[in-house]
Amino acid sequence: MSRYFEGMEMFLHHVQVSGPAGCEDAMRDFYVGVLGMTEVDKPERLRARGGAWFRAGSAEVHVGIEEGFVPARKAHPGIAVGAVAALALAVGQAGAPVTWDESIPGLRRFHTTDPVGNRLEFQQAQR
């Protein structure tokens, strides 16, 4: 417990990844067309910034436009899914890399990248 703040329950609302100007259509193709997420309308005041927001279940990924964009090599969202093997198959069929990682015993997971190189982790949801 924090010595500065009496804790409260917290939930992750979204993660933001970045991309270069003009990447929105490629990101839509991947996040909607491959991953099966739904695009979420951005608030009117934020639309001029570009980018796009996506949601599946309680997971949201926001794509922000960043001048001089370079994808992070290690930072990534970790998203639990109901059928990780089926998602890996779809991701691979779409031409994105699928790298299985067995370094955590009992956890089935893989890493991939989106069209601009953001690293993503998908793992089998634990029931």
ABEGO torsion letter per residue (X at the ends): XBAABBBBBBBBABBBBBBBBGAAAAAAAAAAAAAGBBBBBBBAAAAAAEEBBBBBEABBBBBBBBBGBBBBAABBBBBBBABAAAAAAAAAAAGBBBBBBAABBGBBBBBBBBAAGBBBBBBBBBX
